[in-house]
Amino acid sequence: MKDEKKAPKLRFKGFTDDWEQCKVKDIFKITRGKVLAATEISEEKSDISPFPVYSSQTKNNGLMGYYKDYLFDTAITWTTDGANAGTVSYRSGRFYSTNVNGVLISDKGYANKAISEILNLEAWKWVSHVGNPKLMNNVMGDISIMIPSSFEEQDRLSDFLNQLDDTITLHEEKKRQLERFNAENVR
């Protein structure tokens, strides 16, 4: 019997290697954000408060505002508890994360958009719904995902997903502008 290929059927040209199965805890350091009082957060980015602060909210992709310091530099976050438990997001650059987010750190390059989206498809299945929904660090660490074995393929997927996000954002802004225009000009 022929071995079945361990990779998606639809791929970018030039990539043929099998994807690899791995547990989150085997490729990431798993930690959490820290408590930060809302009064410490600025609504606007400035020289004094240049670093984004992410929380568990879904509005603005979890962006609460800006702070004077950062905890992490390029990582993947997920909401640990509440209604959005299991929501996974890629965070590029320096940022602060509140205590309702778990954080996945990799010094080997696994913290990228592609791995974030692959994990986002799986993480929600592991959320405990006994009482307040939760996805704690130890459970996140045991999640097994299939990922591209080469960083080149991860980068290519990440670039593609970022382009999609940018296109969606542009279309959403265009829609908002058209709605504003119609509201102002239709009587």
RADAVEN-V226698 format. One record per backbone hydrogen bond with DSSP energy under -1.0 kcal/mol. CO is the residue of the C=O (numbers start at 0). NH is the residue of the N-H. If there is no record, write none. Layout:
CO|NH / CO|NH
This chain:
4|6 / 5|18 / 11|14 / 19|146 / 21|144 / 22|25 / 23|26 / 23|27 / 28|104 / 30|102 / 36|39 / 37|40 / 41|65 / 48|45 / 50|66 / 51|95 / 52|63 / 53|97 / 57|60 / 58|61 / 59|62 / 61|54 / 64|52 / 65|41 / 66|50 / 71|94 / 74|90 / 75|103 / 76|88 / 77|101 / 78|85 / 79|134 / 81|84 / 83|86 / 86|78 / 88|76 / 90|74 / 92|73 / 94|70 / 94|71 / 95|53 / 96|33 / 97|100 / 99|79 / 100|32 / 101|77 / 102|30 / 103|75 / 104|28 / 109|111 / 111|115 / 112|116 / 113|117 / 114|118 / 115|119 / 116|120 / 118|122 / 121|124 / 122|125 / 123|126 / 127|133 / 132|81 / 133|127 / 135|139 / 136|140 / 139|142 / 140|24 / 142|23 / 144|21 / 146|19 / 149|153 / 150|154 / 151|155 / 152|156 / 153|157 / 154|158 / 155|159 / 156|160 / 157|161 / 158|162 / 159|163 / 160|164 / 161|165 / 162|166 / 163|167 / 164|168 / 165|169 / 166|170 / 167|171 / 168|172 / 169|173 / 170|174 / 171|175 / 172|176 / 173|177 / 174|178 / 175|179 / 176|180 / 177|181 / 178|182 / 179|183 / 180|184 / 181|185
